[in-house]
């Protein structure tokens, strides 16, 4: 566990470059596979990851002709996605990752096909969750049941009205949306009408788990999040 967490922290200052094949099957899209010069960033939060996931070091494999250590991450509770990470054994940074549905099928995968001779310096900032945001969110949406292991880390206003709260368990990210409009039914989306508006929850969870999270929401009190909305607007 400590070795993996150290690699994820190091990835905030150093990343591999080259040719990456990125395949995204959730949410569905017309062209699921594309090329990139670096791994698309996942906002890993090591402390939450350590709390919510069992980590197993599987062994050594090869990614883009470089030796890498494979780690498998399984949620300790709940039904969130499982992940596999491949960490370069020399540079100690990710070379590939894969997110799987609970049934083991692939939701998305990104892996280097070719790696440049040297990694590149980067600077990735990941703001801490504002103190009191969880309490304010539960006051704003009485009856909300946050998915297992998740905590709110950011809130922002939406251009067409309403607000969006980002939730994470350290690996998986969910969007909790309060909106004057509903949303079309689709895999990975739960929507509930509350008063004169709607609450959505979007993410890689079984549909029953998404629906259950919103089932008890009795009203919406967006004023409870006002302070956090102002803070977010001043720090885009």
C-alpha atoms as an extended CHARMM CRD file, in Angstrom:
* protein
*
       236  EXT
         1         1  UNK       CA              0.0000000000        0.0000000000        0.0000000000  PROA      1               0.0000000000
         2         2  UNK       CA              2.6910000000        2.5270000000        0.9940000000  PROA      2               0.0000000000
         3         3  UNK       CA              4.5950000000        1.9760000000       -2.2700000000  PROA      3               0.0000000000
         4         4  UNK       CA              1.4880000000        2.6500000000       -4.3480000000  PROA      4               0.0000000000
         5         5  UNK       CA              0.5290000000        5.7490000000       -2.3640000000  PROA      5               0.0000000000
         6         6  UNK       CA              4.0550000000        7.1110000000       -2.7970000000  PROA      6               0.0000000000
         7         7  UNK       CA              3.8000000000        6.5840000000       -6.5640000000  PROA      7               0.0000000000
         8         8  UNK       CA              0.4680000000        8.4200000000       -6.7600000000  PROA      8               0.0000000000
         9         9  UNK       CA              1.8950000000       11.3490000000       -4.8110000000  PROA      9               0.0000000000
        10        10  UNK       CA              4.9540000000       11.4040000000       -7.0830000000  PROA      10              0.0000000000
        11        11  UNK       CA              2.6450000000       11.5530000000      -10.1130000000  PROA      11              0.0000000000
        12        12  UNK       CA              1.6900000000       15.0710000000       -9.0390000000  PROA      12              0.0000000000
        13        13  UNK       CA              5.1810000000       16.2650000000       -9.9870000000  PROA      13              0.0000000000
        14        14  UNK       CA              6.3350000000       13.7960000000      -12.6620000000  PROA      14              0.0000000000
        15        15  UNK       CA              4.5780000000       11.9950000000      -15.5100000000  PROA      15              0.0000000000
        16        16  UNK       CA              5.4770000000        9.7570000000      -18.4260000000  PROA      16              0.0000000000
        17        17  UNK       CA              4.9450000000       11.0160000000      -21.9740000000  PROA      17              0.0000000000
        18        18  UNK       CA              4.6880000000        9.1830000000      -25.2740000000  PROA      18              0.0000000000
        19        19  UNK       CA              1.7710000000        7.4380000000      -26.9870000000  PROA      19              0.0000000000
        20        20  UNK       CA             -1.2090000000        6.3490000000      -24.9010000000  PROA      20              0.0000000000
        21        21  UNK       CA             -4.2420000000        4.3750000000      -26.0090000000  PROA      21              0.0000000000
        22        22  UNK       CA             -7.3240000000        5.5430000000      -24.1100000000  PROA      22              0.0000000000
        23        23  UNK       CA            -10.5630000000        3.5450000000      -24.2040000000  PROA      23              0.0000000000
        24        24  UNK       CA            -13.6790000000        4.8360000000      -22.4400000000  PROA      24              0.0000000000
        25        25  UNK       CA            -16.7360000000        2.5640000000      -22.4000000000  PROA      25              0.0000000000
        26        26  UNK       CA            -18.5030000000        4.3630000000      -19.5280000000  PROA      26              0.0000000000
        27        27  UNK       CA            -20.1500000000        6.6620000000      -20.1550000000  PROA      27              0.0000000000
        28        28  UNK       CA            -20.7900000000        5.2820000000      -23.6760000000  PROA      28              0.0000000000
        29        29  UNK       CA            -19.5720000000        7.3690000000      -26.6000000000  PROA      29              0.0000000000
        30        30  UNK       CA            -19.5190000000        7.1010000000      -30.3880000000  PROA      30              0.0000000000
        31        31  UNK       CA            -15.7250000000        6.7710000000      -30.5720000000  PROA      31              0.0000000000
        32        32  UNK       CA            -14.5560000000        4.9850000000      -27.4300000000  PROA      32              0.0000000000
        33        33  UNK       CA            -10.8320000000        4.7910000000      -28.2790000000  PROA      33              0.0000000000
        34        34  UNK       CA             -8.4400000000        7.6630000000      -28.8880000000  PROA      34              0.0000000000
        35        35  UNK       CA             -4.7380000000        8.4440000000      -28.6700000000  PROA      35              0.0000000000
        36        36  UNK       CA             -3.1040000000       10.7810000000      -26.1570000000  PROA      36              0.0000000000
        37        37  UNK       CA              0.3990000000       11.9250000000      -25.2350000000  PROA      37              0.0000000000
        38        38  UNK       CA             -0.0320000000       11.1970000000      -21.5130000000  PROA      38              0.0000000000
        39        39  UNK       CA             -2.3780000000        9.2960000000      -19.2430000000  PROA      39              0.0000000000
        40        40  UNK       CA             -5.6160000000       11.2290000000      -18.6580000000  PROA      40              0.0000000000
        41        41  UNK       CA             -5.3950000000       12.4470000000      -15.0900000000  PROA      41              0.0000000000
        42        42  UNK       CA             -7.4380000000       10.7620000000      -12.3970000000  PROA      42              0.0000000000
        43        43  UNK       CA             -7.7610000000       12.8270000000       -9.1860000000  PROA      43              0.0000000000
        44        44  UNK       CA             -6.3290000000       10.1650000000       -6.8830000000  PROA      44              0.0000000000
        45        45  UNK       CA             -6.6060000000       11.0550000000       -3.2010000000  PROA      45              0.0000000000
        46        46  UNK       CA             -4.1720000000        8.7640000000       -1.3530000000  PROA      46              0.0000000000
        47        47  UNK       CA             -5.6360000000        9.1450000000        2.1560000000  PROA      47              0.0000000000
        48        48  UNK       CA             -9.1670000000        8.2970000000        1.0180000000  PROA      48              0.0000000000
        49        49  UNK       CA             -7.8590000000        5.5080000000       -1.1910000000  PROA      49              0.0000000000
        50        50  UNK       CA             -6.0920000000        3.9190000000        1.7740000000  PROA      50              0.0000000000
        51        51  UNK       CA             -9.2670000000        4.1200000000        3.8500000000  PROA      51              0.0000000000
        52        52  UNK       CA            -11.6440000000        2.7350000000        1.2290000000  PROA      52              0.0000000000
        53        53  UNK       CA             -9.6870000000        0.1800000000       -0.8230000000  PROA      53              0.0000000000
        54        54  UNK       CA             -7.8830000000       -3.0900000000       -0.3360000000  PROA      54              0.0000000000
        55        55  UNK       CA             -4.6350000000       -3.0020000000       -2.3250000000  PROA      55              0.0000000000
        56        56  UNK       CA             -2.9740000000       -6.1570000000       -3.6290000000  PROA      56              0.0000000000
        57        57  UNK       CA              0.4500000000       -6.1830000000       -5.2700000000  PROA      57              0.0000000000
        58        58  UNK       CA              0.0440000000       -8.7240000000       -8.0700000000  PROA      58              0.0000000000
        59        59  UNK       CA              3.5310000000       -8.8080000000       -9.5820000000  PROA      59              0.0000000000
        60        60  UNK       CA              5.7030000000       -7.5200000000      -12.3860000000  PROA      60              0.0000000000
        61        61  UNK       CA              4.4670000000       -6.9650000000      -15.9450000000  PROA      61              0.0000000000
        62        62  UNK       CA              5.6180000000       -5.0020000000      -18.9850000000  PROA      62              0.0000000000
        63        63  UNK       CA              3.9530000000       -1.8370000000      -20.2820000000  PROA      63              0.0000000000
        64        64  UNK       CA              5.3770000000       -0.2460000000      -23.4390000000  PROA      64              0.0000000000
        65        65  UNK       CA              8.5810000000       -2.2690000000      -22.9980000000  PROA      65              0.0000000000
        66        66  UNK       CA              9.1080000000       -0.9460000000      -19.4770000000  PROA      66              0.0000000000
        67        67  UNK       CA              8.9030000000       -3.0440000000      -16.2990000000  PROA      67              0.0000000000
        68        68  UNK       CA              5.8970000000       -2.1730000000      -14.1750000000  PROA      68              0.0000000000
        69        69  UNK       CA              4.3450000000       -3.3790000000      -10.9340000000  PROA      69              0.0000000000
        70        70  UNK       CA              0.6700000000       -4.2760000000      -11.1140000000  PROA      70              0.0000000000
        71        71  UNK       CA             -1.6660000000       -3.3790000000       -8.2420000000  PROA      71              0.0000000000
        72        72  UNK       CA             -5.3160000000       -4.3670000000       -7.8990000000  PROA      72              0.0000000000
        73        73  UNK       CA             -7.6280000000       -2.1610000000       -5.8260000000  PROA      73              0.0000000000
        74        74  UNK       CA            -10.9450000000       -3.4570000000       -4.5090000000  PROA      74              0.0000000000
        75        75  UNK       CA            -13.4910000000       -1.4450000000       -2.4670000000  PROA      75              0.0000000000
        76        76  UNK       CA            -13.6500000000       -2.4740000000        1.1940000000  PROA      76              0.0000000000
        77        77  UNK       CA            -17.3720000000       -1.6430000000        1.3130000000  PROA      77              0.0000000000
        78        78  UNK       CA            -20.0300000000       -0.7080000000       -1.2150000000  PROA      78              0.0000000000
        79        79  UNK       CA            -20.1950000000       -1.4140000000       -4.9280000000  PROA      79              0.0000000000
        80        80  UNK       CA            -17.8150000000        1.1250000000       -6.4270000000  PROA      80              0.0000000000
        81        81  UNK       CA            -15.6100000000        0.3420000000       -9.4100000000  PROA      81              0.0000000000
        82        82  UNK       CA            -12.4900000000       -1.7840000000       -9.0580000000  PROA      82              0.0000000000
        83        83  UNK       CA             -9.1840000000       -0.5180000000      -10.4030000000  PROA      83              0.0000000000
        84        84  UNK       CA             -5.8840000000       -1.8840000000      -11.6360000000  PROA      84              0.0000000000
        85        85  UNK       CA             -2.7860000000        0.3280000000      -11.7330000000  PROA      85              0.0000000000
        86        86  UNK       CA              0.5810000000       -0.3410000000      -13.3570000000  PROA      86              0.0000000000
        87        87  UNK       CA              3.4800000000        1.6050000000      -11.8050000000  PROA      87              0.0000000000
        88        88  UNK       CA              6.8460000000        2.0130000000      -13.5430000000  PROA      88              0.0000000000
        89        89  UNK       CA              9.3840000000        0.2310000000      -11.3360000000  PROA      89              0.0000000000
        90        90  UNK       CA             12.1790000000        2.7220000000      -12.0930000000  PROA      90              0.0000000000
        91        91  UNK       CA             10.3620000000        6.0540000000      -12.2650000000  PROA      91              0.0000000000
        92        92  UNK       CA              7.6830000000        5.1280000000       -9.6910000000  PROA      92              0.0000000000
        93        93  UNK       CA              4.8470000000        6.7550000000      -11.6570000000  PROA      93              0.0000000000
        94        94  UNK       CA              1.7920000000        5.2630000000      -13.4250000000  PROA      94              0.0000000000
        95        95  UNK       CA              2.1050000000        3.7580000000      -16.9080000000  PROA      95              0.0000000000
        96        96  UNK       CA             -1.4460000000        2.4100000000      -17.1670000000  PROA      96              0.0000000000
        97        97  UNK       CA             -4.7230000000        2.1200000000      -15.3110000000  PROA      97              0.0000000000
        98        98  UNK       CA             -8.0040000000        0.3040000000      -15.7640000000  PROA      98              0.0000000000
        99        99  UNK       CA            -11.4040000000        0.8810000000      -14.1680000000  PROA      99              0.0000000000
       100       100  UNK       CA            -13.7710000000       -2.1000000000      -14.0970000000  PROA      100             0.0000000000
       101       101  UNK       CA            -17.4440000000       -2.5470000000      -13.3940000000  PROA      101             0.0000000000
       102       102  UNK       CA            -18.3690000000       -4.7950000000      -10.4810000000  PROA      102             0.0000000000
       103       103  UNK       CA            -18.8900000000       -7.6930000000      -12.9140000000  PROA      103             0.0000000000
       104       104  UNK       CA            -15.2960000000       -7.3610000000      -14.1240000000  PROA      104             0.0000000000
       105       105  UNK       CA            -15.9840000000       -5.8090000000      -17.5240000000  PROA      105             0.0000000000
       106       106  UNK       CA            -13.9160000000       -2.7780000000      -18.4910000000  PROA      106             0.0000000000
       107       107  UNK       CA            -15.3170000000        0.7210000000      -17.9640000000  PROA      107             0.0000000000
       108       108  UNK       CA            -12.1860000000        2.5400000000      -19.1220000000  PROA      108             0.0000000000
       109       109  UNK       CA             -8.5190000000        1.8580000000      -19.6800000000  PROA      109             0.0000000000
       110       110  UNK       CA             -5.4940000000        3.9770000000      -20.4980000000  PROA      110             0.0000000000
       111       111  UNK       CA             -2.0690000000        2.4900000000      -21.1960000000  PROA      111             0.0000000000
       112       112  UNK       CA              1.1590000000        3.5830000000      -22.8310000000  PROA      112             0.0000000000
       113       113  UNK       CA              2.0560000000        1.9350000000      -26.1220000000  PROA      113             0.0000000000
       114       114  UNK       CA              5.3140000000        3.8780000000      -26.3720000000  PROA      114             0.0000000000
       115       115  UNK       CA              7.1500000000        5.8580000000      -23.6850000000  PROA      115             0.0000000000
       116       116  UNK       CA              9.6010000000        8.7170000000      -24.1690000000  PROA      116             0.0000000000
       117       117  UNK       CA             13.1010000000        8.2900000000      -22.7820000000  PROA      117             0.0000000000
       118       118  UNK       CA             12.5090000000       10.6350000000      -19.8560000000  PROA      118             0.0000000000
       119       119  UNK       CA              9.4610000000       11.6050000000      -17.8040000000  PROA      119             0.0000000000
       120       120  UNK       CA              8.2920000000       15.2150000000      -17.7380000000  PROA      120             0.0000000000
       121       121  UNK       CA              8.0070000000       17.5080000000      -14.7420000000  PROA      121             0.0000000000
       122       122  UNK       CA              4.4320000000       18.5820000000      -13.9750000000  PROA      122             0.0000000000
       123       123  UNK       CA              2.6400000000       20.3860000000      -11.1990000000  PROA      123             0.0000000000
       124       124  UNK       CA             -0.7600000000       18.9710000000      -10.3360000000  PROA      124             0.0000000000
       125       125  UNK       CA             -2.6520000000       20.7440000000       -7.5610000000  PROA      125             0.0000000000
       126       126  UNK       CA             -5.4030000000       18.8670000000       -5.7580000000  PROA      126             0.0000000000
       127       127  UNK       CA             -7.2000000000       21.1550000000       -3.2950000000  PROA      127             0.0000000000
       128       128  UNK       CA             -8.2470000000       19.7010000000        0.0340000000  PROA      128             0.0000000000
       129       129  UNK       CA            -11.9370000000       19.2290000000        0.7300000000  PROA      129             0.0000000000
       130       130  UNK       CA            -13.3210000000       22.3460000000        2.4500000000  PROA      130             0.0000000000
       131       131  UNK       CA            -13.9430000000       21.7920000000        6.1400000000  PROA      131             0.0000000000
       132       132  UNK       CA            -17.6450000000       21.4760000000        6.8870000000  PROA      132             0.0000000000
       133       133  UNK       CA            -18.7030000000       20.7030000000        3.3030000000  PROA      133             0.0000000000
       134       134  UNK       CA            -20.0990000000       17.2700000000        4.1540000000  PROA      134             0.0000000000
       135       135  UNK       CA            -22.2150000000       18.6760000000        6.9720000000  PROA      135             0.0000000000
       136       136  UNK       CA            -23.4700000000       21.4900000000        4.7380000000  PROA      136             0.0000000000
       137       137  UNK       CA            -24.3360000000       19.0670000000        1.9290000000  PROA      137             0.0000000000
       138       138  UNK       CA            -26.4130000000       16.8590000000        4.2200000000  PROA      138             0.0000000000
       139       139  UNK       CA            -28.2100000000       19.9620000000        5.4710000000  PROA      139             0.0000000000
       140       140  UNK       CA            -28.8640000000       21.0880000000        1.8910000000  PROA      140             0.0000000000
       141       141  UNK       CA            -30.2680000000       17.6750000000        0.8850000000  PROA      141             0.0000000000
       142       142  UNK       CA            -31.9290000000       16.1080000000        3.9590000000  PROA      142             0.0000000000
       143       143  UNK       CA            -32.2270000000       12.3520000000        3.5430000000  PROA      143             0.0000000000
       144       144  UNK       CA            -29.2800000000       12.0270000000        1.1480000000  PROA      144             0.0000000000
       145       145  UNK       CA            -27.2710000000        8.8250000000        1.5990000000  PROA      145             0.0000000000
       146       146  UNK       CA            -23.7700000000        9.3320000000        0.2650000000  PROA      146             0.0000000000
       147       147  UNK       CA            -22.3600000000        6.2870000000       -1.5640000000  PROA      147             0.0000000000
       148       148  UNK       CA            -20.1520000000        4.1630000000        0.7010000000  PROA      148             0.0000000000
       149       149  UNK       CA            -16.7890000000        5.7400000000        1.4480000000  PROA      149             0.0000000000
       150       150  UNK       CA            -17.3890000000        8.9450000000       -0.4860000000  PROA      150             0.0000000000
       151       151  UNK       CA            -16.9730000000       12.4870000000        0.6840000000  PROA      151             0.0000000000
       152       152  UNK       CA            -17.7390000000       15.8010000000       -1.0380000000  PROA      152             0.0000000000
       153       153  UNK       CA            -14.6280000000       17.6840000000       -2.1260000000  PROA      153             0.0000000000
       154       154  UNK       CA            -15.8970000000       20.6060000000       -4.2250000000  PROA      154             0.0000000000
       155       155  UNK       CA            -19.0580000000       22.4640000000       -5.1920000000  PROA      155             0.0000000000
       156       156  UNK       CA            -19.7090000000       24.8120000000       -8.0780000000  PROA      156             0.0000000000
       157       157  UNK       CA            -22.5950000000       26.6210000000       -9.6900000000  PROA      157             0.0000000000
       158       158  UNK       CA            -23.9320000000       25.4590000000      -13.0550000000  PROA      158             0.0000000000
       159       159  UNK       CA            -24.3400000000       27.8660000000      -16.0110000000  PROA      159             0.0000000000
       160       160  UNK       CA            -28.0430000000       27.0540000000      -16.4530000000  PROA      160             0.0000000000
       161       161  UNK       CA            -28.8560000000       27.1770000000      -12.7660000000  PROA      161             0.0000000000
       162       162  UNK       CA            -28.4250000000       24.7850000000       -9.8910000000  PROA      162             0.0000000000
       163       163  UNK       CA            -25.1810000000       23.4090000000       -8.5260000000  PROA      163             0.0000000000
       164       164  UNK       CA            -22.8580000000       20.4230000000       -8.7960000000  PROA      164             0.0000000000
       165       165  UNK       CA            -21.0290000000       18.6890000000       -5.9610000000  PROA      165             0.0000000000
       166       166  UNK       CA            -18.0320000000       16.4400000000       -6.6620000000  PROA      166             0.0000000000
       167       167  UNK       CA            -17.8510000000       13.2880000000       -4.5350000000  PROA      167             0.0000000000
       168       168  UNK       CA            -14.9240000000       10.8730000000       -4.3530000000  PROA      168             0.0000000000
       169       169  UNK       CA            -13.8350000000        7.7250000000       -2.5370000000  PROA      169             0.0000000000
       170       170  UNK       CA            -10.1990000000        8.3780000000       -3.4110000000  PROA      170             0.0000000000
       171       171  UNK       CA            -10.4220000000        6.7920000000       -6.8680000000  PROA      171             0.0000000000
       172       172  UNK       CA            -13.9470000000        7.0050000000       -8.2370000000  PROA      172             0.0000000000
       173       173  UNK       CA            -15.5650000000       10.3850000000       -8.8200000000  PROA      173             0.0000000000
       174       174  UNK       CA            -19.3160000000       11.0390000000       -8.7370000000  PROA      174             0.0000000000
       175       175  UNK       CA            -21.3150000000       14.1250000000       -9.6770000000  PROA      175             0.0000000000
       176       176  UNK       CA            -24.2480000000       15.1210000000       -7.4790000000  PROA      176             0.0000000000
       177       177  UNK       CA            -26.3360000000       17.7200000000       -9.2900000000  PROA      177             0.0000000000
       178       178  UNK       CA            -29.1950000000       19.9520000000       -8.1720000000  PROA      178             0.0000000000
       179       179  UNK       CA            -30.9490000000       21.3180000000      -11.2470000000  PROA      179             0.0000000000
       180       180  UNK       CA            -34.2070000000       22.9680000000      -12.3120000000  PROA      180             0.0000000000
       181       181  UNK       CA            -34.3610000000       20.3670000000      -15.1080000000  PROA      181             0.0000000000
       182       182  UNK       CA            -34.4470000000       16.5940000000      -15.2020000000  PROA      182             0.0000000000
       183       183  UNK       CA            -32.0260000000       14.3940000000      -17.1030000000  PROA      183             0.0000000000
       184       184  UNK       CA            -32.6010000000       11.6040000000      -19.6000000000  PROA      184             0.0000000000
       185       185  UNK       CA            -32.3860000000        8.1150000000      -18.1290000000  PROA      185             0.0000000000
       186       186  UNK       CA            -29.1150000000        6.3340000000      -18.9350000000  PROA      186             0.0000000000
       187       187  UNK       CA            -26.7480000000        3.8220000000      -17.3210000000  PROA      187             0.0000000000
       188       188  UNK       CA            -24.9340000000        5.3960000000      -14.3960000000  PROA      188             0.0000000000
       189       189  UNK       CA            -27.4990000000        8.1580000000      -13.8000000000  PROA      189             0.0000000000
       190       190  UNK       CA            -30.1540000000        8.3980000000      -11.0950000000  PROA      190             0.0000000000
       191       191  UNK       CA            -32.6100000000       11.3070000000      -11.0880000000  PROA      191             0.0000000000
       192       192  UNK       CA            -35.2650000000       12.2230000000       -8.5320000000  PROA      192             0.0000000000
       193       193  UNK       CA            -37.7860000000       15.0350000000       -8.5980000000  PROA      193             0.0000000000
       194       194  UNK       CA            -37.7260000000       16.9880000000       -5.3440000000  PROA      194             0.0000000000
       195       195  UNK       CA            -40.0740000000       19.9370000000       -4.9560000000  PROA      195             0.0000000000
       196       196  UNK       CA            -39.8420000000       22.0950000000       -8.0550000000  PROA      196             0.0000000000
       197       197  UNK       CA            -36.5050000000       20.7280000000       -9.2270000000  PROA      197             0.0000000000
       198       198  UNK       CA            -34.3940000000       17.6160000000       -9.6240000000  PROA      198             0.0000000000
       199       199  UNK       CA            -31.4580000000       15.9160000000       -7.9690000000  PROA      199             0.0000000000
       200       200  UNK       CA            -29.1610000000       13.6820000000      -10.0600000000  PROA      200             0.0000000000
       201       201  UNK       CA            -26.3450000000       11.3510000000       -9.1130000000  PROA      201             0.0000000000
       202       202  UNK       CA            -23.9400000000       10.2910000000      -11.8630000000  PROA      202             0.0000000000
       203       203  UNK       CA            -21.1910000000        7.6900000000      -11.5800000000  PROA      203             0.0000000000
       204       204  UNK       CA            -20.0000000000        4.1180000000      -12.0000000000  PROA      204             0.0000000000
       205       205  UNK       CA            -22.2880000000        2.3560000000       -9.5260000000  PROA      205             0.0000000000
       206       206  UNK       CA            -25.0490000000       -0.2150000000       -9.9980000000  PROA      206             0.0000000000
       207       207  UNK       CA            -28.3490000000        1.5100000000      -10.7400000000  PROA      207             0.0000000000
       208       208  UNK       CA            -29.9140000000        0.3170000000       -7.4840000000  PROA      208             0.0000000000
       209       209  UNK       CA            -27.0990000000        1.9270000000       -5.4720000000  PROA      209             0.0000000000
       210       210  UNK       CA            -27.5000000000        5.2470000000       -7.2980000000  PROA      210             0.0000000000
       211       211  UNK       CA            -31.2760000000        5.2120000000       -6.7920000000  PROA      211             0.0000000000
       212       212  UNK       CA            -30.8970000000        4.3130000000       -3.1120000000  PROA      212             0.0000000000
       213       213  UNK       CA            -28.6140000000        7.2840000000       -2.4720000000  PROA      213             0.0000000000
       214       214  UNK       CA            -31.3450000000        9.7100000000       -3.5840000000  PROA      214             0.0000000000
       215       215  UNK       CA            -34.4340000000        7.8210000000       -2.4140000000  PROA      215             0.0000000000
       216       216  UNK       CA            -34.7000000000        9.6070000000        0.9370000000  PROA      216             0.0000000000
       217       217  UNK       CA            -34.0560000000       13.1850000000       -0.2140000000  PROA      217             0.0000000000
       218       218  UNK       CA            -37.0400000000       15.1640000000        1.0440000000  PROA      218             0.0000000000
       219       219  UNK       CA            -36.2130000000       18.7290000000        0.0290000000  PROA      219             0.0000000000
       220       220  UNK       CA            -33.4850000000       20.9540000000       -1.3610000000  PROA      220             0.0000000000
       221       221  UNK       CA            -31.9880000000       23.8240000000        0.6530000000  PROA      221             0.0000000000
       222       222  UNK       CA            -29.2130000000       25.2240000000       -1.5850000000  PROA      222             0.0000000000
       223       223  UNK       CA            -28.5970000000       28.1370000000        0.7940000000  PROA      223             0.0000000000
       224       224  UNK       CA            -26.8190000000       25.6770000000        3.1070000000  PROA      224             0.0000000000
       225       225  UNK       CA            -24.0470000000       25.4620000000        0.4930000000  PROA      225             0.0000000000
       226       226  UNK       CA            -23.8500000000       29.1900000000       -0.1720000000  PROA      226             0.0000000000
       227       227  UNK       CA            -20.5210000000       29.7500000000        1.5750000000  PROA      227             0.0000000000
       228       228  UNK       CA            -18.8900000000       26.9250000000       -0.3620000000  PROA      228             0.0000000000
       229       229  UNK       CA            -20.2920000000       28.1490000000       -3.6660000000  PROA      229             0.0000000000
       230       230  UNK       CA            -18.7430000000       31.5670000000       -3.0670000000  PROA      230             0.0000000000
       231       231  UNK       CA            -15.4070000000       29.9950000000       -2.1560000000  PROA      231             0.0000000000
       232       232  UNK       CA            -15.4650000000       27.8550000000       -5.2930000000  PROA      232             0.0000000000
       233       233  UNK       CA            -16.3220000000       30.8190000000       -7.5160000000  PROA      233             0.0000000000
       234       234  UNK       CA            -13.3160000000       32.7340000000       -6.1920000000  PROA      234             0.0000000000
       235       235  UNK       CA            -10.9650000000       29.7950000000       -6.8390000000  PROA      235             0.0000000000
       236       236  UNK       CA            -11.8800000000       28.2880000000      -10.2380000000  PROA      236             0.0000000000
